[in-house]
């Protein structure tokens, strides 16, 4: 599970909580729950903003079901809590730093986001999203077997054209099989390497990795050779 280290600030506090670890797969709702235990604010009155180190707002985390990763959270960015609770108490910094609640005590409370989820799940079993199943290590292996090295191809969607340079597993991306493509145009995201591991050689921004199901093999000419 990929994690991210985020600072946190609060609309009613002057201190900053440094480098809290969150899973990128954590939803905004789950993040509010975690921040409740640090700041003492009720998630029902929380609004979260993702900010950079200068305080500029990068994103409003308005959808409780979306993940931190979906909002583009990166290390050392800031989760700013806007607390609109009219009954909120403004504590000084020393009191905030001492605020901590055990998991057992938190479970006994009836006004938490965790309790809210439990009650909603009783009413609607589909309220809580199912845990994602792990990806099969042989995912799309049959599709990959039909893709030869050196073949001309087109990536869909997007109609990016290029040449197949790698067919195999790329653990740095995700489990399963992948196709590495040298694109005809600089529309890619790499140079044939991923996270320091090289799979093929091409110019920067000409490399792309795609699932086999998204690669169409055929006699595709470079885009600049198409007739107008």
C-alpha positions, 0 to 999 in steps of 0.5 A: 500500500502506497503512503504519503506524508502530509502536514496538517493545519487547522482553521482554529489552531496556530500549530502544525502537525508534521508528516502524518502518514496516510494511505493514498487509497484512504478516502476523504471520509476516512481521512477526516476520521483520522484527523478527528482523533488528532484535532478533536473536530467533528467530521460532520463539520469538517471541510478539507483542503489540500494545500502546498507549502506556501498555503496555496489551495491545490484542491477542495476535498469535497467528495468523501468517497474519493481517495487522497490519491485521486486528488493528487496528494503528494509528500509534504503537502498540507491537509488544512481542516476548516471546522464550521462546528458552532460549538467548537472550542478554540484550544491553544497549541499546548492543549492541541498537542496533548489531545489524543484518544485511544481506539477503544475510547473512540469506538465507544463514542456515538458521534463519530464518523466511524459510528455513522458508517456503521449505522449507514451500513446497517440500513444499506449494505452497499454503503461501505465500498467493498475492499478492492481485490488484489490484481492477479499476477497473470492479469491479461497474460493471454492478450499479451501472448498475441502481441509481438515485439517490433509490431506497429500498434495503436494505444486506445483510447487516444490513438497514440501510435508507436512500436512495441518494445516490451511485453512482460510484467512491470512490477513498478506499475502494478501486477499483471502483464504490460506492453511497453511502446515507443511512441511516434510522438512525444506523448508519453510519460517516460523514456522506456524506464519506470521508477529507475528500472529500464525496460526499453530505450527511447527518447524522453516522453516517447515511452508508454506502458499500457495493458495489453487490452489497450494495445491494438496491433496493425499496420498503423503509419505514423500520425504525421504520414496520414493523409489530410 
